[in-house]
Amino acid sequence: MYIPGIDTVFPQHYPLFKSVDKLSLLMDENKNIAINLVTPLILTLYSAFECYLTEVEDSIKNNSELSEEYPDSNRPKMEKRPFVLYRILNKKDYDKSSKLYDDYNHFVKLRNLIAHSRLESIEWENFEMKSGIKTAMNPSFTDKKEIRKHSNNAKVQRDDRADKVISFLERRKIVNIQSQFRMEGFIYSLQKTEIADWANNMITELMMELFNEDRTNPFYTKI
């Protein structure tokens, strides 16, 4: 119901975060499709958070005491934007050595990797087989011994950005892909529900720490 004379504001990030919550619920309820919802969740989560930051930006621009501090002519890139807004609102810099800062920057890299993916290929030209021994390639990764045993000459074209992101996820003990020996397209390596959980929890924590916005309250709860 709209009442004349009363201003009404519609925060657009709310329904986007609801979409994230619905995807998360589907992943919990249906394990058969869960892996196929990981990348959609990450892309939607990124969009929801970007929308939220835009609304924070607008509130700063509409504040006469803060508007001059925001670099409107040179908008910060997404990996820096939340921390620029934090500095303006809190009159201090965010700790760039923190785990949360590092996690968020790799989340942006993860999103960009998915949204702007590149061709990858592995072409095995010949195989070295030992007499009387059957060998097989693991579809996810292989180690150095397997590489030497299976191929003398292979053409490999991979996205180095992907291995860097996967290596980060391995360091955080979120996945165990062995990125240095990854033998399939990176998108398959990212279809892990643990990655979606990490990303969702990280953005929730970041919103609370930077802007005191609690996504765990009933307004944001999965319903």
C-alpha positions as CSV (number, residue, x, y, z in Angstrom):
1,M,0.0,0.0,0.0
2,Y,1.4,3.4,-1.0
3,I,0.4,6.5,1.0
4,P,0.6,9.9,-0.7
5,G,3.1,12.2,0.9
6,I,5.2,9.4,2.4
7,D,8.5,8.6,0.8
8,T,9.0,4.9,0.0
9,V,12.4,3.3,-0.6
10,F,12.9,-0.1,-2.3
11,P,16.3,-1.6,-1.6
12,Q,17.0,-3.7,-4.7
13,H,19.6,-5.9,-3.0
14,Y,17.1,-7.6,-0.8
15,P,15.5,-9.8,-3.5
16,L,18.9,-10.6,-4.9
17,F,20.1,-11.9,-1.5
18,K,16.8,-13.9,-1.3
19,S,17.7,-15.6,-4.6
20,V,21.1,-16.5,-3.0
21,D,19.3,-18.0,0.0
22,K,17.0,-20.0,-2.2
23,L,19.9,-21.4,-4.2
24,S,21.6,-22.3,-0.9
25,L,18.4,-24.1,0.3
26,L,18.2,-26.1,-3.0
27,M,21.8,-27.1,-2.5
28,D,21.0,-28.4,1.0
29,E,17.9,-30.2,0.0
30,N,18.9,-31.8,-3.3
31,K,22.4,-33.2,-3.4
32,N,22.0,-34.4,-7.0
33,I,21.8,-30.9,-8.4
34,A,23.9,-29.1,-5.7
35,I,27.2,-29.0,-7.7
36,N,25.4,-27.4,-10.6
37,L,24.2,-24.5,-8.4
38,V,27.6,-23.5,-7.0
39,T,28.5,-21.2,-9.9
40,P,25.0,-19.6,-10.2
41,L,25.1,-18.9,-6.4
42,I,28.5,-17.2,-6.7
43,L,27.4,-15.0,-9.6
44,T,24.2,-14.1,-7.9
45,L,26.0,-13.4,-4.6
46,Y,28.4,-11.1,-6.4
47,S,25.6,-9.2,-8.1
48,A,23.7,-8.9,-4.8
49,F,26.7,-7.5,-2.9
50,E,27.5,-5.1,-5.8
51,C,23.9,-3.9,-5.7
52,Y,24.2,-3.4,-1.9
53,L,27.4,-1.4,-2.3
54,T,25.8,0.8,-4.9
55,E,23.1,1.7,-2.3
56,V,25.8,2.5,0.3
57,E,27.4,4.7,-2.4
58,D,24.1,6.5,-2.9
59,S,23.7,7.1,0.8
60,I,27.2,8.7,0.9
61,K,26.6,10.8,-2.2
62,N,23.3,12.1,-0.6
63,N,25.1,13.0,2.6
64,S,26.5,16.5,2.3
65,E,29.2,15.8,5.0
66,L,30.4,12.7,3.1
67,S,29.8,13.2,-0.6
68,E,33.0,15.2,-1.2
69,E,35.0,12.2,0.0
70,Y,33.7,9.8,-2.5
71,P,35.7,9.6,-5.8
72,D,32.7,9.7,-8.1
73,S,34.8,10.6,-11.1
74,N,37.0,7.5,-10.6
75,R,34.8,4.8,-9.1
76,P,36.9,2.2,-7.2
77,K,37.1,-1.3,-8.7
78,M,34.9,-4.0,-7.1
79,E,37.8,-5.5,-5.1
80,K,38.5,-2.1,-3.5
81,R,35.0,-0.6,-3.3
82,P,33.7,-1.9,0.0
83,F,36.9,-0.8,1.8
84,V,36.8,2.7,0.3
85,L,33.2,3.0,1.5
86,Y,34.3,1.7,4.9
87,R,37.0,4.3,5.1
88,I,34.6,7.1,4.3
89,L,32.0,6.0,6.8
90,N,34.4,5.1,9.7
91,K,37.2,7.7,9.1
92,K,39.8,4.9,9.1
93,D,41.3,2.3,6.8
94,Y,40.4,-1.3,6.9
95,D,43.1,-3.8,7.9
96,K,44.4,-5.0,4.5
97,S,46.4,-7.8,6.2
98,S,43.2,-9.4,7.6
99,K,42.0,-12.8,6.4
100,L,38.6,-11.3,5.5
101,Y,40.2,-8.8,3.2
102,D,42.2,-11.6,1.4
103,D,39.1,-13.8,1.2
104,Y,37.0,-11.1,-0.4
105,N,39.7,-10.2,-3.0
106,H,39.9,-13.9,-4.0
107,F,36.0,-14.0,-4.2
108,V,36.1,-11.2,-6.7
109,K,38.8,-13.1,-8.7
110,L,36.6,-16.2,-8.5
111,R,33.6,-14.4,-9.9
112,N,35.6,-12.8,-12.7
113,L,37.1,-16.2,-13.5
114,I,33.6,-17.7,-13.9
115,A,32.1,-14.7,-15.7
116,H,35.0,-14.2,-18.1
117,S,36.2,-17.8,-18.6
118,R,38.8,-18.8,-21.2
119,L,39.2,-21.9,-23.3
120,E,41.2,-24.7,-21.8
121,S,42.3,-27.9,-23.4
122,I,44.5,-30.9,-22.8
123,E,45.6,-33.0,-25.8
124,W,47.4,-36.3,-25.1
125,E,49.3,-37.2,-28.2
126,N,50.5,-40.6,-27.0
127,F,50.6,-42.8,-24.0
128,E,53.4,-44.7,-22.4
129,M,52.0,-48.0,-21.2
130,K,54.0,-50.6,-19.2
131,S,53.6,-54.1,-20.4
132,G,50.9,-56.1,-18.5
133,I,49.9,-53.0,-16.4
134,K,46.6,-51.3,-16.8
135,T,46.6,-47.5,-16.1
136,A,43.9,-44.9,-15.9
137,M,43.7,-41.1,-15.5
138,N,41.9,-39.6,-12.6
139,P,39.4,-37.1,-14.1
140,S,40.1,-34.5,-11.4
141,F,43.9,-34.4,-11.1
142,T,47.0,-36.4,-11.6
143,D,50.4,-36.4,-9.9
144,K,53.9,-36.3,-11.3
145,K,54.3,-40.0,-11.5
146,E,51.1,-40.4,-13.4
147,I,52.0,-37.7,-15.9
148,R,55.4,-39.4,-16.6
149,K,53.8,-42.7,-16.9
150,H,50.9,-41.7,-19.2
151,S,52.3,-39.3,-21.7
152,N,55.6,-38.4,-23.3
153,N,54.1,-35.4,-25.2
154,A,51.0,-33.5,-24.2
155,K,49.6,-30.2,-25.3
156,V,48.1,-28.3,-22.4
157,Q,46.3,-25.0,-22.5
158,R,45.0,-23.9,-19.1
159,D,43.9,-20.7,-17.5
160,D,46.6,-19.7,-15.1
161,R,44.2,-17.5,-13.2
162,A,42.1,-20.5,-12.4
163,D,45.0,-22.4,-10.8
164,K,45.8,-19.4,-8.7
165,V,42.2,-19.2,-7.4
166,I,42.1,-22.9,-6.8
167,S,45.4,-22.8,-5.0
168,F,44.0,-20.1,-2.7
169,L,40.9,-22.4,-2.0
170,E,43.3,-25.2,-1.2
171,R,45.4,-23.1,1.2
172,R,42.1,-22.2,3.0
173,K,41.4,-26.0,3.1
174,I,38.1,-25.4,1.4
175,V,38.9,-27.9,-1.5
176,N,41.5,-30.4,-2.4
177,I,42.0,-30.3,-6.1
178,Q,45.8,-30.3,-6.4
179,S,45.7,-27.4,-8.9
180,Q,49.3,-27.9,-10.1
181,F,48.2,-31.2,-11.7
182,R,44.6,-30.4,-12.6
183,M,43.5,-32.4,-15.6
184,E,40.0,-31.0,-16.3
185,G,38.4,-27.7,-17.0
186,F,38.5,-25.4,-14.0
187,I,34.7,-25.0,-13.9
188,Y,34.4,-28.7,-12.9
189,S,36.9,-28.1,-10.1
190,L,34.8,-25.2,-8.8
191,Q,31.6,-27.3,-8.5
192,K,32.1,-27.9,-4.8
193,T,29.4,-26.9,-2.4
194,E,32.1,-26.0,0.1
195,I,33.1,-23.1,-2.1
196,A,29.5,-21.8,-2.2
197,D,29.3,-22.0,1.6
198,W,32.6,-20.2,2.0
199,A,31.6,-17.4,-0.3
200,N,28.1,-16.9,1.3
201,N,29.5,-16.9,4.8
202,M,32.3,-14.6,3.9
203,I,30.0,-11.9,2.3
204,T,27.7,-12.2,5.3
205,E,30.6,-11.6,7.7
206,L,32.0,-8.8,5.5
207,M,28.7,-6.9,5.5
208,M,28.5,-7.2,9.2
209,E,32.0,-6.1,9.9
210,L,32.1,-3.2,7.4
211,F,28.6,-1.9,7.5
212,N,26.9,-3.5,10.5
213,E,24.4,-5.1,8.2
214,D,23.2,-8.4,9.6
215,R,22.1,-10.8,6.9
216,T,21.3,-13.4,9.6
217,N,18.4,-11.4,11.0
218,P,14.8,-12.5,10.1
219,F,14.7,-10.0,7.2
220,Y,17.4,-11.9,5.4
221,T,16.6,-15.4,6.7
222,K,16.0,-18.2,4.2
223,I,12.2,-18.4,3.9
